[in-house]
Amino acid sequence: MLTSIRTAIHDTLRIDGRHHRWLSEHRPFLIALTTGVALRVVVQLAFTPALIFSDGPLYLSFLDTFEPRDDRPAGYGLLLLYPLSWITDNVLAVVVTQHLMGLTTAVLMYSLLRRWGVGRWPATLATMPVLFDALQLLLEHSAHSDTLFELLLMLAMLVLGWRRRPTPGLALAAGLLLGASATVRLVGEALVLAGVAYCLFVGDGWRRRLAATAALALGFALPVGAYATWYHSERGSYALAEFGGKSLYLRTTTFVDCSRLSVPDYQRVLCPVEPLGQRLEPTYYVWHDERTLPRLKPPPGTKPDQAMREFAVGAIREQPADYALIVLRDFALNFDPWRTDRFEYDTADKWKFSRYLDVEASELTIDAYDEHGGEQLAAHQPYANALIAYQGVGYLPGPLLLGCLALGLAGGLGIGQARKSGLRSICLLMTLTGTGLLLVPDFTAEFTWRYQLPALLLLPAGAALGYTALRGGQLDAGTPATARTD
């Protein structure tokens, strides 16, 4: 009897000791995660869920039509809004789910970084933009696709990087996740290139590398192909959306000089009336200017999106240097110390809680609330003012984001001790994917603070890996090493 009691006490103490060591090891992240939960509670108290603005009513309209739109893929509706509607068609469920998704994204990132030997403090710091950035909080509390895209992206990185050399099975799963992300946001189409490059250059022998690459490509093709087939059945074209021409036209409105451009007469209406240097926000010419798109009358057999693509391609060919300068200029805006408007842009306030303190409801938002929530948007004090004050400091400043980019590149390129760290591949995957997701909108559309969100996820992760590599952190030839403690 006494022996049994001693054994039970010993086992209990051993379990308590392991529990204590686990808590001690992960205490910084657990504190950060708990604080992130508290912040999200404040957001829920501050503003009636959800913030329905910008593209929000259009996303929610999917529940009424269950049809693909030509201006955006419907993966957000298919993968999140529609399943939630089986339980309730209330935007409260959407924002609560998205807040949980944001927290989950941070947990997944922390787990992946620790698996690759990153210390608890660098790994915790890398999750802070996801946990604390005010833009992240605002988009989680909105009817927008960004939080779902971010979670799918992080899941794909976790699966692809779970082993040092991805197996075909893991590559297939990662491809499925990347393909699903492309049905949520079109920028996800480019992610397959990152996945393919990673599988090709990481692994033992060309056969295994090619097998993993083929598996990832197949996984990506399955959801993308299924969606394109559905789109074809509804709209007659194999595509995820038919917005590329309009998006590229939007990109050219800032710099196009129509006096140098040779285009068909019917496309001349696409020339902005304002002179160079006095152009308005690019989205104005696409959504609000009655002098441009509403007057476009393409000839039979030519779709408006095709006509806008031809106009934009002609402008880029005629003015390649101007196009390149605009792309570089907008890419540099991501590293601005303040999230404010520069040049012709005037929409920075759209991504701030202060805009929704006394916002006037429009017919579009009134209908969206009536059908998907009932209660119109309202701010509740003192929480709203506290959240607005927090947003003034609660973000990752551009210079720090640039520092993350530089640190990730240094580790990925093998500078100093990083050359033998075994972390270069995963470091480059995170850093180059995050950088690419910043660049693609600058090439194909425009700059907006919303598009920075995926980089706030990946670049700090790449920096944590780069920091570990530069300090001489090393992995063995097998599975990633256990976590460092400092």
Legacy VTK file of the C-alpha trace (Angstrom):
# vtk DataFile Version 3.0
C-alpha trace
ASCII
DATASET POLYDATA
POINTS 486 float
0.000 0.000 0.000
2.733 2.464 0.978
4.649 1.546 -2.153
1.626 2.339 -4.307
1.174 5.701 -2.583
4.852 6.566 -3.064
4.623 5.605 -6.737
1.513 7.727 -7.240
3.141 10.728 -5.526
6.305 10.266 -7.550
4.347 10.068 -10.831
2.335 13.156 -9.872
5.473 15.128 -9.070
7.062 14.016 -12.326
4.013 15.137 -14.313
3.905 18.425 -12.396
7.608 18.907 -13.106
7.129 18.379 -16.832
4.133 20.718 -16.793
6.142 23.364 -14.953
9.057 23.042 -17.398
6.664 23.344 -20.348
5.062 26.470 -18.888
8.457 27.960 -18.118
9.750 27.220 -21.615
6.805 28.833 -23.400
5.896 31.518 -20.846
6.795 34.543 -23.070
4.564 33.327 -25.892
1.730 32.332 -23.545
1.758 35.827 -22.030
1.733 37.376 -25.523
-1.094 35.063 -26.607
-3.172 35.904 -23.535
-2.663 39.614 -24.175
-3.715 39.080 -27.795
-6.928 37.450 -26.575
-7.605 40.429 -24.295
-7.083 42.864 -27.172
-9.631 41.012 -29.270
-12.131 41.169 -26.435
-11.664 44.956 -26.405
-12.323 45.062 -30.166
-15.564 43.129 -29.679
-16.626 45.522 -26.925
-15.640 48.623 -28.906
-17.475 48.063 -32.191
-20.623 46.227 -33.176
-19.518 43.208 -35.163
-18.677 43.398 -37.904
-17.074 46.349 -39.658
-18.824 46.048 -43.024
-17.152 48.430 -45.452
-15.247 48.495 -48.732
-15.546 44.989 -50.223
-17.460 43.636 -47.216
-20.990 43.865 -48.664
-19.798 42.200 -51.873
-18.254 39.306 -49.951
-21.436 38.842 -47.928
-23.577 38.932 -51.064
-22.216 35.484 -51.927
-24.567 34.043 -49.313
-27.496 35.479 -51.269
-26.436 34.418 -54.767
-24.034 31.471 -54.313
-22.449 32.456 -57.620
-18.851 33.354 -58.491
-18.136 37.024 -59.162
-15.944 38.228 -61.983
-14.136 40.809 -59.812
-12.878 38.514 -57.037
-12.717 34.764 -56.313
-15.397 33.412 -53.987
-13.210 31.176 -51.824
-13.876 33.328 -48.751
-17.579 32.679 -49.139
-17.156 28.998 -49.948
-14.669 28.148 -47.211
-15.818 30.402 -44.365
-19.057 32.358 -44.839
-21.123 29.523 -46.259
-20.121 26.864 -43.658
-20.786 29.359 -40.853
-24.195 30.156 -42.339
-25.261 26.584 -41.532
-25.062 27.637 -37.890
-26.070 31.286 -38.127
-26.148 33.992 -40.797
-24.885 36.626 -38.393
-21.645 38.519 -38.890
-20.929 38.108 -35.175
-20.062 34.476 -35.881
-17.791 35.600 -38.724
-15.725 38.024 -36.661
-15.475 35.718 -33.632
-14.240 32.962 -35.932
-11.767 35.321 -37.580
-10.391 36.481 -34.235
-9.844 32.829 -33.325
-8.210 32.279 -36.709
-5.793 35.140 -36.057
-4.801 33.621 -32.712
-4.428 30.212 -34.345
-2.161 31.685 -37.001
0.144 32.998 -34.275
0.226 29.595 -32.532
1.065 27.839 -35.804
3.897 30.262 -36.538
5.352 29.894 -33.061
5.189 26.091 -33.336
6.960 26.066 -36.698
9.700 28.423 -35.553
10.389 26.421 -32.388
10.504 23.229 -34.442
13.289 24.800 -36.534
15.307 25.639 -33.440
14.345 29.282 -32.968
14.574 30.436 -29.360
11.482 31.268 -27.357
12.057 35.025 -27.384
12.741 35.450 -31.141
9.824 33.120 -31.904
7.519 35.105 -29.620
8.614 38.438 -31.094
7.902 37.102 -34.596
4.263 36.446 -33.654
3.662 39.936 -32.269
2.451 41.554 -35.526
-0.198 38.826 -35.836
-1.184 39.142 -32.185
-0.997 42.905 -31.730
-0.947 44.856 -34.990
-4.031 47.096 -35.184
-4.452 46.418 -38.921
-4.653 42.697 -38.134
-7.281 43.363 -35.463
-9.346 45.566 -37.765
-9.391 43.045 -40.610
-10.261 40.208 -38.235
-13.249 42.313 -37.168
-14.287 42.971 -40.781
-16.113 41.002 -43.450
-12.927 40.632 -45.499
-10.991 37.642 -46.790
-7.568 38.586 -45.403
-7.656 36.587 -42.159
-8.658 33.374 -43.936
-5.961 33.900 -46.568
-3.394 34.456 -43.824
-4.385 31.260 -41.993
-4.247 29.149 -45.178
-0.847 30.631 -45.987
0.506 29.846 -42.526
-0.889 26.320 -42.660
0.829 25.788 -46.006
4.157 27.048 -44.612
3.750 24.808 -41.545
3.053 21.690 -43.619
5.775 22.435 -46.155
8.341 23.140 -43.448
7.320 20.496 -40.930
10.200 18.302 -42.048
13.519 19.558 -43.276
12.925 17.729 -46.549
9.251 17.716 -47.568
7.781 14.334 -48.417
5.358 13.957 -51.356
2.502 13.627 -48.878
3.358 16.870 -47.095
3.959 18.594 -50.431
0.531 17.472 -51.662
-1.130 18.856 -48.535
0.784 22.126 -48.861
-0.268 22.399 -52.506
-3.925 21.904 -51.557
-3.645 24.713 -49.002
-1.895 27.040 -51.440
-4.509 26.284 -54.085
-7.276 27.004 -51.595
-5.612 30.331 -50.768
-5.685 31.281 -54.464
-9.478 30.871 -54.451
-9.617 33.304 -51.520
-7.309 35.992 -52.923
-5.911 36.085 -56.445
-2.435 36.973 -55.186
-2.325 33.378 -53.945
-1.806 32.198 -57.532
1.846 33.235 -57.303
2.413 31.145 -54.173
2.731 27.953 -56.184
6.050 29.274 -57.509
7.433 29.562 -53.989
6.278 26.062 -53.131
7.696 24.553 -56.314
11.054 26.291 -55.843
11.276 25.079 -52.249
10.542 21.455 -53.193
13.017 21.557 -56.091
15.939 22.844 -54.052
15.345 21.071 -50.755
15.647 17.329 -50.418
17.725 14.249 -51.104
18.216 13.408 -54.771
16.412 14.660 -57.826
13.844 11.882 -57.850
12.554 12.778 -54.402
12.673 16.459 -55.210
10.719 15.968 -58.433
8.218 13.724 -56.671
7.589 16.380 -53.995
7.383 19.113 -56.643
4.879 17.132 -58.708
2.806 16.419 -55.608
2.700 20.102 -54.662
1.736 21.135 -58.202
-1.022 18.496 -58.237
-2.316 19.623 -54.874
-2.396 23.224 -56.053
-4.158 22.321 -59.291
-6.998 20.417 -57.617
-8.792 23.308 -55.821
-7.851 25.826 -58.501
-9.084 23.517 -61.278
-12.292 22.688 -59.422
-13.037 26.371 -58.871
-12.228 27.276 -62.494
-14.580 24.517 -63.683
-17.363 25.883 -61.483
-16.639 29.388 -62.746
-16.851 28.140 -66.334
-20.212 26.508 -65.693
-21.562 29.833 -64.391
-19.758 32.398 -66.552
-18.372 30.569 -69.560
-14.642 31.046 -68.884
-12.074 28.893 -67.126
-10.775 31.370 -64.555
-10.805 32.305 -60.883
-12.013 35.790 -61.802
-11.882 38.164 -64.740
-10.443 41.226 -63.109
-6.818 41.142 -64.231
-7.284 43.692 -66.998
-9.142 46.150 -64.785
-6.551 45.716 -62.054
-3.643 46.356 -64.423
-5.445 49.378 -65.884
-5.788 50.722 -62.352
-1.996 50.364 -61.981
-1.329 52.553 -65.041
-3.610 55.468 -64.187
-0.892 57.134 -62.125
1.705 57.378 -64.888
0.091 56.819 -68.300
0.703 59.642 -70.795
-1.935 59.167 -73.483
-0.219 61.651 -75.814
2.490 58.998 -76.252
0.122 56.053 -76.442
-1.250 54.471 -79.601
-4.523 52.711 -78.793
-7.835 52.156 -80.603
-10.149 55.147 -80.441
-12.687 53.372 -78.244
-9.997 52.917 -75.543
-9.251 56.652 -75.385
-11.972 57.080 -72.765
-9.709 55.183 -70.371
-7.220 58.077 -70.335
-7.520 59.966 -67.015
-8.622 63.565 -67.575
-6.391 64.940 -64.813
-2.870 65.878 -65.982
0.183 63.940 -64.850
1.157 64.848 -61.317
-2.465 65.659 -60.426
-4.008 62.206 -60.788
-6.467 60.964 -58.212
-6.432 57.743 -56.199
-6.212 54.849 -58.730
-9.396 53.153 -57.541
-11.305 56.335 -58.374
-10.879 55.728 -62.087
-12.119 52.145 -61.788
-15.075 52.542 -59.434
-16.186 56.173 -59.369
-15.139 58.182 -62.437
-18.079 58.455 -64.840
-15.689 59.634 -67.570
-13.736 56.367 -67.860
-15.157 52.848 -67.523
-18.850 53.733 -67.926
-18.017 55.190 -71.355
-15.954 52.204 -72.523
-17.737 50.499 -75.445
-15.593 47.628 -76.750
-16.363 46.229 -80.215
-18.240 42.913 -80.484
-16.092 40.000 -79.362
-13.990 42.085 -76.954
-14.794 42.024 -73.248
-14.253 45.202 -71.189
-11.596 43.457 -69.088
-9.719 42.484 -72.260
-9.888 46.073 -73.545
-8.508 47.413 -70.262
-5.722 44.845 -70.329
-4.742 45.903 -73.863
-4.726 49.557 -72.802
-2.586 48.806 -69.729
-0.120 46.592 -71.591
0.263 49.302 -74.242
0.965 51.902 -71.545
3.580 49.696 -69.871
5.318 48.943 -73.176
5.403 52.619 -74.076
6.539 53.774 -70.629
8.486 50.893 -69.027
10.691 53.191 -66.959
7.705 55.069 -65.545
6.028 51.762 -64.718
9.151 50.460 -62.966
9.490 53.665 -60.931
5.874 53.483 -59.788
6.315 49.850 -58.745
9.483 50.660 -56.780
7.887 53.750 -55.259
4.878 51.796 -54.011
7.020 48.912 -52.766
9.009 51.428 -50.715
5.766 52.701 -49.141
5.577 49.435 -47.208
8.571 50.634 -45.185
7.168 54.051 -44.304
7.482 54.793 -40.566
3.813 55.866 -40.489
0.729 54.292 -42.022
-0.457 57.368 -43.780
-1.274 58.555 -47.301
1.468 59.462 -49.752
1.390 60.675 -53.349
-2.064 60.206 -54.919
-3.321 57.717 -52.323
-6.088 58.847 -49.968
-7.479 55.699 -48.353
-5.265 55.179 -45.294
-8.149 56.110 -42.985
-10.140 53.153 -44.347
-7.861 50.858 -42.343
-8.175 52.767 -39.061
-10.721 52.251 -36.303
-11.218 56.014 -36.021
-13.077 56.067 -39.325
-15.847 53.922 -37.844
-16.399 56.028 -34.743
-19.122 58.173 -36.340
-19.431 56.616 -39.787
-22.558 57.321 -41.806
-24.313 54.217 -43.026
-24.825 53.851 -46.773
-27.609 51.969 -48.512
-25.149 49.192 -49.298
-24.007 48.733 -45.694
-27.533 49.126 -44.278
-28.755 46.242 -46.426
-25.731 44.131 -45.495
-26.322 44.634 -41.767
-30.067 44.011 -42.107
-29.479 40.670 -43.816
-26.422 39.492 -41.888
-26.606 40.926 -38.413
-29.553 43.177 -37.786
-27.751 45.719 -35.586
-26.163 48.628 -37.440
-22.548 49.553 -36.781
-22.076 51.386 -33.490
-19.096 52.374 -31.340
-19.120 51.783 -27.588
-17.101 53.882 -25.168
-14.618 53.953 -23.562
-13.411 50.927 -25.507
-13.566 52.552 -28.944
-11.446 55.542 -27.948
-8.964 53.259 -26.199
-8.671 51.166 -29.355
-8.205 54.265 -31.516
-5.418 55.489 -29.218
-3.829 52.052 -29.331
-3.781 52.056 -33.123
-1.483 55.081 -33.032
1.289 52.904 -31.594
0.075 49.336 -32.080
1.654 48.481 -35.415
4.936 47.340 -36.904
6.676 50.462 -38.290
8.011 50.222 -41.815
11.708 50.507 -40.888
11.331 47.487 -38.595
9.619 45.559 -41.387
12.553 46.459 -43.646
14.912 45.249 -40.926
13.038 41.929 -40.849
13.476 41.650 -44.606
17.212 42.342 -44.364
17.707 39.904 -41.478
15.797 37.170 -43.289
17.836 37.668 -46.457
21.099 37.642 -44.518
20.223 34.321 -42.945
18.836 32.852 -46.151
21.824 33.861 -48.256
24.204 32.247 -45.771
26.140 35.241 -44.489
28.664 34.343 -41.814
27.678 31.479 -39.549
24.335 31.142 -41.326
26.077 29.319 -44.174
26.222 26.059 -42.209
23.098 26.536 -40.110
20.739 24.310 -42.075
18.141 27.091 -41.827
18.770 28.816 -45.134
16.016 27.109 -47.122
13.163 27.730 -44.685
14.488 31.247 -44.061
14.408 32.059 -47.775
10.959 30.482 -48.175
9.480 32.783 -45.535
11.379 35.906 -46.547
11.015 35.683 -50.323
7.361 34.653 -50.132
6.597 37.584 -47.848
8.495 39.969 -50.127
6.756 38.590 -53.193
3.353 39.137 -51.614
4.310 42.791 -51.143
5.548 43.151 -54.712
2.755 41.439 -56.660
0.091 44.088 -55.896
2.580 46.836 -56.766
3.146 45.238 -60.176
-0.465 44.354 -60.926
-2.730 46.771 -59.053
-1.764 49.407 -56.493
-0.431 49.939 -53.008
-2.806 49.694 -50.072
-2.069 49.030 -46.418
-4.403 46.042 -46.421
-2.112 44.180 -48.811
0.723 44.379 -46.283
-0.882 41.849 -43.949
0.723 38.608 -45.310
4.170 40.216 -45.097
3.523 41.073 -41.437
3.172 37.337 -40.963
6.082 35.999 -43.014
8.857 38.609 -42.821
9.118 38.571 -38.995
9.183 34.766 -39.149
11.986 34.932 -41.705
13.822 37.400 -39.473
13.578 35.075 -36.453
14.999 32.251 -38.555
17.691 34.548 -39.956
18.675 35.721 -36.484
18.988 32.113 -35.320
21.059 31.171 -38.372
23.400 34.151 -37.993
24.007 33.236 -34.361
25.177 29.798 -35.420
22.040 27.799 -34.722
22.385 24.481 -36.532
20.224 21.510 -37.399
21.238 17.939 -37.869
20.595 16.083 -41.105
17.261 14.697 -39.999
14.145 16.217 -38.550
14.478 19.815 -37.300
16.114 20.044 -33.902
14.270 20.701 -30.691
13.705 24.264 -29.645
16.451 26.477 -28.304
15.885 28.021 -24.898
17.427 31.439 -25.399
LINES 1 487
486 0 1 2 3 4 5 6 7 8 9 10 11 12 13 14 15 16 17 18 19 20 21 22 23 24 25 26 27 28 29 30 31 32 33 34 35 36 37 38 39 40 41 42 43 44 45 46 47 48 49 50 51 52 53 54 55 56 57 58 59 60 61 62 63 64 65 66 67 68 69 70 71 72 73 74 75 76 77 78 79 80 81 82 83 84 85 86 87 88 89 90 91 92 93 94 95 96 97 98 99 100 101 102 103 104 105 106 107 108 109 110 111 112 113 114 115 116 117 118 119 120 121 122 123 124 125 126 127 128 129 130 131 132 133 134 135 136 137 138 139 140 141 142 143 144 145 146 147 148 149 150 151 152 153 154 155 156 157 158 159 160 161 162 163 164 165 166 167 168 169 170 171 172 173 174 175 176 177 178 179 180 181 182 183 184 185 186 187 188 189 190 191 192 193 194 195 196 197 198 199 200 201 202 203 204 205 206 207 208 209 210 211 212 213 214 215 216 217 218 219 220 221 222 223 224 225 226 227 228 229 230 231 232 233 234 235 236 237 238 239 240 241 242 243 244 245 246 247 248 249 250 251 252 253 254 255 256 257 258 259 260 261 262 263 264 265 266 267 268 269 270 271 272 273 274 275 276 277 278 279 280 281 282 283 284 285 286 287 288 289 290 291 292 293 294 295 296 297 298 299 300 301 302 303 304 305 306 307 308 309 310 311 312 313 314 315 316 317 318 319 320 321 322 323 324 325 326 327 328 329 330 331 332 333 334 335 336 337 338 339 340 341 342 343 344 345 346 347 348 349 350 351 352 353 354 355 356 357 358 359 360 361 362 363 364 365 366 367 368 369 370 371 372 373 374 375 376 377 378 379 380 381 382 383 384 385 386 387 388 389 390 391 392 393 394 395 396 397 398 399 400 401 402 403 404 405 406 407 408 409 410 411 412 413 414 415 416 417 418 419 420 421 422 423 424 425 426 427 428 429 430 431 432 433 434 435 436 437 438 439 440 441 442 443 444 445 446 447 448 449 450 451 452 453 454 455 456 457 458 459 460 461 462 463 464 465 466 467 468 469 470 471 472 473 474 475 476 477 478 479 480 481 482 483 484 485
